[in-house]
Amino acid sequence: MSGIAHLMGLGLSLAGVRTVLDGLGLAAALGVGVWLLLRSPRTGLLRGLGLTLLILAILGPIL
């Protein structure tokens, strides 16, 4: 993304783009996690927690 921004004449650093994308990933993981855990009475608590942790590992900044 920073390469595309550089081509368009915008001065975005790679660290700045990564910080924003890490925050968006964590926000998305939080939203999906809350949705899964709210559905856990129907699908099971263990399954909801497992899928929440999987989403956090995929979308989180550190694996």
KAWORA-V231029 format. One line per field, one symbol per residue. ss: DSSP state (A for helix, B for strand, O for the rest). phi: phi as a letter, one per 30 degrees, with the letter a starting at -180 (. if undefined). burial: b if it has 24 or more other ideal C-beta (glycine too) atoms within 12 Angstrom, else e. A space follows every 50 residues. Layout:
ss->???
phi->???
burial->???
//
This chain:
ss->OAAAAAAOOOOOOAAAAAAAAAAAAAAAAAAAAAAAAAOAAAAOAAAAAA AAAAAAAAAOOOO
phi->.dddddddjcccddddddddddddddddddddddddddddddcjdddddd ddddddddcddbc
burial->eeeeeeeeeeeeeeeeeeeeeeeeeeeebeebbeebbeeeeeeeeeeeee ebeebbeebeeee
//
